[in-house]
Amino acid sequence: MSRLQLANEERDEATARAKHMEMSLKLLENINPEENDMTLQELLNRINSADTGIAIQKNGAITVDRIYKTKECKKRITAEEMNAVIEERDAALSQVEIFLPLELIRPLD
């Protein structure tokens, strides 16, 4: 009996995940390309000039999403730049270690 209950729970979870994925896909399909090209100021103007609460909520959600994506993009770019700097530093250190004795690179304690 417990196997049947477990199977039913797994089925319900899988169905819920599938519905969630379908809803996410529908949201992605409904993306308006002109909204992707708008500046933050234009989005704020749309919120300011919206007539209904639904329009304010929709434009507000777009604005918040744009801010979130921008922050994530900046974080990713910063991390990539830091990794490049660290790799350059490590490469330079390895070249210096080849040509100079270790005592000259790192001072004695």
Buried (B, 14 or more C-beta within 10 A) or exposed (E): EEEEEEEEEEEEEEEEEEEEEEEEEEEEEEEEEEBEEBEEEEBBEBBEEBEEEEEBEBBBEBBEEBEEEEEEEEEEEEEEEEEEEEEEEEEEEEEEEEEEEEEEEEEEE
